[in-house]
């Protein structure tokens, strides 16, 4: 199943292979398949699982956020070196924290369960709040139903540092306080300016 999804997402299948894969995948939850292959679809499906997010009002800039994050992260998922750092510089109130720091890490695990994610902010309160909201999404009934392989470890499940049973984790730190020294990440998200570095 995961192998087929990865091959479909990478575009490495011939049209005939893609048809066979589509037939096999159609026996699975098609919404889960769509969410796993498209970060945009994941955001639309899981927005309501984010505590306090309010109603989703889709706008063009949300599509840009999702598309750019997916383009950059596909290289990470394939084990390729990054081509560039992805920097976001937009006004407050544009849903950047919800998409970049809450929903994106939850989606990344659907594609690469072993992804190690480091998140930083200028305040401990903010980085913990965002990590906890992502954890809430991951623990939601919908997420667990769509992605049953992603299970948080019982022995590492705190607001500031949680891990899944497949080797992935999310660690929080502050830019001027708690140091991430000794921790390594596939994905680094810095929130003083909402700067994910993939």
Secondary structure, DSSP 4 states (H G I P E B T S, - for coil): -HHHHHHHHHT-S-HHHHHHHHHHHTTS-HHHHHHHH-HHHHHHHHGGGSTT-------HHHHHHHHHHHHHHHHHHTTPPPSS-------TTSSHIIIIIIIHHHHHHHH-TT-EEEEEESSHHHHHHHHHHHHHHHHSHHHHHH-TT--EEEEEE-SSEEEETTS-EEEEEESSSS--TT---SEEEETTTTEEE-
